[in-house]
Amino acid sequence: MPTSGPGLKPEIIPDPRTEGVARNLERLAFLMDRAIPIPGTKFRVGADAILGLIPGGGDFVCGLIQTGLVLTALGHYRVPKAVAARMAANVLIDLTVGTIPLVGDLFDAGFKANTRNLALLAEVRQLQSRGAPIPSAPSVRYLVGIAAVLVSALLLIFIGLVAVAALVVRAVWR
């Protein structure tokens, strides 16, 4: 049976590496956002909410993981710039609000940035699998810009952690 010709779409053969990356990203998002059921409810939390309870450092570690997830998704799929920007925004929102004590922890439990980002990626992958037109891949300069914004946010959080630690050490030694 022909797979191409007038009126026929070419058969799309899934790339095993791409499918493996997608499975690993889904596993990571599950672990970070939904791995732990809360008894007596239908609500689930993940390592993001638990690690966020560690003052300062937990949010930094979660931010690194989220940034890695986004950059891996961007590196393996032709993600339109608008989708890449929304993924970066999800990480930045989670990082920013997550640093607020207690309120940020509750926000982390409900926002689930990794799951949101994988839903955005799933939409792109679905269009790709149907052979629907996808906007051209973002330029390297654009991807570097997104990476720079995410890394800068993480760096600012880290600098804040060091400053707070220095103030605490200074107060203790007085």
Order of alpha helices (4+ residues) and beta strands (2+ residues): alpha-beta-beta-alpha-alpha-alpha-alpha-alpha-alpha
